[in-house]
Amino acid sequence: MVPPPSTPHTPASSRFAPYRIALQSISARTRTPLPSLIFSFAILHELTAVLPLFAIFFGARQLGVGERIVSTVTHATEGGEDNAVKQKGREWVREGEMWAERVGRRYGVFGYEKRVGPKDSASFGEAESVRADGGALSPRLAGDVANTIVAYGLTKALLPARIGVSLYFAPKFSRRVVEPIRGNVMRLFRRKSS
């Protein structure tokens, strides 16, 4: 009796296997070239991250709910029985704080002083509580950090929907945007080589 052939499974290949299989089947069904489909999916996936991030941030800012939501999540996850939802809430708040600080220091937003060089960089968790001019942070700027945390957490929570939307629209985006651009670039190179 011959044993069945073994297939090597590495964590990296098995992690992306469902996506690769889904994209291959979409490519075959829609007759869209796989590289173009993958590129389209990547672009749409990033767009479905950036657009909700800004929309949620400005929506939370306009409604003034960022601080209340962060406070509610923080208080709801303290003490008591620890479950997966509480752990995920704490994790997203922590990640959102780090992301807001990193972006704030890089671009000089959310009340953080813009980082000039590597000497000026502070480690995460050392958030400044004063503005560049030495005054205290205004409630609006403190609220912007909370709004950023809310936008970050909700955008992460939307990941399954974002993936679905990206997969659904990737063939159309590929045919209407990526393939025409690729064709024009290829024609341009053919003309130059002639």
Helices and strands as residue ranges (DSSP letters): H 11-30, H 34-63, H 66-77, H 84-107, G 118-120, H 139-157, H 159-173, I 174-178, H 179-193
